[in-house]
């Protein structure tokens, strides 16, 4: 009689470690999409801020003649530029460190 060959069944990762890491991988993917969404929102905010800046510049004489002030618009622009540029810089540094594997620091 011939010997029967037995095949071994292996789980992913050898010991089931891959199964244990599935929740961590799922959370990581969710965080990635959240950060990408924040970066997209920051980019939209930057585009809106640039549009408002151009609009205020083109209508400055008319607004001055009407006696309107730009205090509210200036406050909006300062906040919009600070939020969008700082987050986009953070996101770019995060991408650089992700793809190069090096820690990126400023300063």
FENCOR-V821700 format. One record per residue. N is the residue number from 1. SS is DSSP state (A for helix, B for strand, O for the rest). OMEGA is omega in degrees with one decimal (999 if undefined). Layout:
N_SS_OMEGA + N_SS_OMEGA
This chain:
1_O_179.9 + 2_O_178.1 + 3_O_178.9 + 4_O_-177.8 + 5_O_-179.2 + 6_O_177.6 + 7_O_-179.8 + 8_O_177.6 + 9_O_-178.7 + 10_O_176.2 + 11_O_178.7 + 12_O_-179.5 + 13_O_177.3 + 14_O_-175.3 + 15_O_-178.5 + 16_O_-179.2 + 17_A_178.0 + 18_A_178.1 + 19_A_178.2 + 20_A_-177.9 + 21_A_-178.4 + 22_A_177.4 + 23_A_178.6 + 24_A_178.7 + 25_A_179.3 + 26_A_178.2 + 27_A_179.0 + 28_A_178.2 + 29_A_177.2 + 30_A_177.7 + 31_A_178.1 + 32_A_179.1 + 33_A_177.6 + 34_A_178.5 + 35_A_177.3 + 36_A_177.0 + 37_A_176.4 + 38_A_177.6 + 39_A_177.5 + 40_A_177.5 + 41_A_178.0 + 42_A_177.7 + 43_A_176.9 + 44_A_178.4 + 45_A_177.2 + 46_A_179.1 + 47_A_178.0 + 48_A_180.0 + 49_A_177.2 + 50_A_177.8 + 51_A_178.6 + 52_A_177.6 + 53_A_179.0 + 54_A_179.6 + 55_A_178.4 + 56_A_179.4 + 57_A_-178.3 + 58_A_-176.8 + 59_O_-174.9 + 60_A_-179.3 + 61_A_179.6 + 62_A_179.0 + 63_A_178.5 + 64_A_179.9 + 65_A_178.5 + 66_A_179.9 + 67_O_-179.9 + 68_O_177.8 + 69_O_-178.8 + 70_O_-174.0 + 71_A_179.7 + 72_A_179.2 + 73_A_179.6 + 74_A_177.4 + 75_A_177.5 + 76_A_-177.2 + 77_A_179.2 + 78_A_179.8 + 79_A_-178.0 + 80_A_179.4 + 81_A_-179.8 + 82_A_-179.4 + 83_A_-173.7 + 84_A_-176.3 + 85_A_-179.5 + 86_A_-179.8 + 87_A_178.7 + 88_A_176.0 + 89_A_176.9 + 90_A_-177.8 + 91_A_178.5 + 92_A_177.1 + 93_A_177.5 + 94_A_178.0 + 95_A_179.7 + 96_A_-179.5 + 97_A_178.8 + 98_A_-174.4 + 99_A_178.8 + 100_A_-178.0 + 101_O_-179.8 + 102_O_175.5 + 103_O_-178.2 + 104_O_177.3 + 105_O_178.8 + 106_O_175.0 + 107_O_999
